[in-house]
Amino acid sequence: MSRRSRVAALAVVLVVLALPLAWTLVASFGVTPNNNAQPPSWIGPPTLEHFAEVGVAEPTFWQELATSTALALTATLLTVTVSLPAAYCLARSRLPRDRLVAQSFLVLASLPVMAYVIPLSDLMRRVHLLDTFEGVMLAQAAVTSPLAVFVLHGAVRQLSPEWEEAAVIDGAGLLGILGRVVLPLLAPTVAATAIVVFVLDWNMLLVPLVLTGGDIKTVPVAMSDFFTFERELDWPTAAAALVVSLAPLALLVAAFHRLLEQFRLTNGTGLTSDD
Amino acid sequence: MLGWFAGPAVLGLLATLTTYSPFTTDVRFVGLANYAAVLRDPQFATAARNVGLLTVFAVPLELTAGFAIAWLLRRPLRGRAAWRVLLLLPWLVSPIASGVMWHFLLSTTNGIADFFLGWLGAAPASSPAGDLHLALPAVVAIEVWRVAPFVAFLLLPGLESIPRERWDEATLAGASVFGRIFRVAVPGMQGLLLTVSMLLVGLALGTFDTILILTGGGPGTATVTPALYSYDAAFSTNDWPAGAAAAWVVAAVVFAVGAVYVRVARE
């Protein structure tokens, strides 16, 4: 395939993938199609008022945005803090079946949230964590940790143990090894994992939907009740809310795209290809 | 961490053998009656059929489309970083937001399809999300739109890590594009493809967010999934035991797929 035909093919793919998003972006500025005209035309001068209307239709939207941000940040931090030692210990455990254990973490990561959220909500109620920031944060961290363990396990397996042996001779403990040897060497992978986990946390619906009841509300939960029996949000306002909820992630990924190239899924052995 | 997971899981599993519910004090042991009731419920059978079809169609399409995008991005290209970011954007849209967005994009007044149909002089078409036969294919298409970019993101490093000599050998042997895909790329990243497939199957079997707003499971029961069935049972109709039991059926299927994954990945 020549370079030119590859660029042409990519352009076609980009149009298909990005057209719905572009449609939403222009709608958020009040520019919408008039499909009743013949031929269809566009209505409306661009305006910013629909972004203000989000706050009218959903008075707590900006509060929800702050909650989502704080939740995703703390849950991501907790996931990475717990997963890195777990992944390290698993990779260096010399267990005969550490690959099987790692693959079990992947199966756990594939388990739909719905499979366990019903009993979890009851448990959270009993320990008085229902509808609290901490409750949602702990649950979200638990949901994303298996994937983080699997990815970080693959990364640790790629590290030569010699680095750690040198630190052990210098008298470093587990935390010392992790903080002074493993973390600096794996920093790009850990950061890439954190970004992916942040995206998953930011977009998570079922956990906050089931574990909250009004005090704590995230943006995805707010979107789930944009449409009720009483109301249906109009398209430009919904589009503005969609744009606001997507923009932080788009900026994050654009800013750290080099780091994200370090995100590697493996087959459980630490190798991405089978050589 | 495992305790955080396993504790509620075991308790929840045991509770599905009783009439336990947070809303009742009358708890009796009923054995497998909850499971029998769920498996006999025609609504659950429909949900299982829907999610089965969704998985069978969406996962291969996501893998194929994702692989194709990764293939196009494999070799050096001007502005490759920008292409990668732009082509990942749909995955950044949350499933619930994707449902909201497509609800409007498929509608007659603001939609994409009718805009272009209008240009062609065709009559506006009603939203496929409201059509008995088109709703499920529409959900598949929307999930492929959202997930294929993520698959491309996951597969690209695997493609890049295949040693250059392998490609050269294939080219010297006169392999076509398909020859290089099936004799170099696929064997070279079997493990990664299996891992991604496992994630995609779990994702498809748990489909919930996307359909919640887009179709709400409808029209009728055309797009009900077991996850939506569980959610409605546990939190809307207060049939907690049915919801929890149905959720465990989905978990059992995912674990069965996981057992196959672990077995195949070992070889």
Interface residues (C-beta under 8 A of the other chain):
Chain A: M1 R3 R6 V7 A9 L10 V13 L14 V16 L17 A18 L19 P20 L21 W23 T24 A27 T32 P33 N35 N36 A37 Q38 P39 P40 V82 A86 R99 L100 Q103 S104 L106 V107 L108 A109 S110 L111 P112 V113 M114 A115 Y116 V117 I118 P119 L120 D122 L123 R125 L138 A142 S145 V199 W202 N203 M204 L205 L206 V210 P220 M223 S224 F226 F227 W235 A238 A239 L242 S245 L246 L249 A250 V253 A254 H257 R258 L260 E261 F263 R264 L265 T266 N267 G268 T269 L271 T272 S273 D274 D275
Chain B: M1 W4 F5 G7 P8 A9 L11 G12 A15 P22 A68 I69 L72 L73 R75 L77 A81 W83 R84 V85 L86 L87 L88 L89 P90 W91 L92 V93 S94 P95 I96 A97 V100 M101 W102 H103 F104 L105 S107 T108 T109 N110 G111 I112 D114 F115 G118 W119 G121 P124 W145 P149 F153 L154 P157 G158 S161 I162 P163 V177 P187 G188 M189 Q190 G191 L192 L194 T195 V196 M198 L199 V201 G202 L203 L205 G206 F208 D209 L212 I213 P226 A227 S230 Y231 A234 F235 W240 G243 A244 A247 W248 V250 A251 V254 F255 V257 G258 Y261 V262 A265 R266
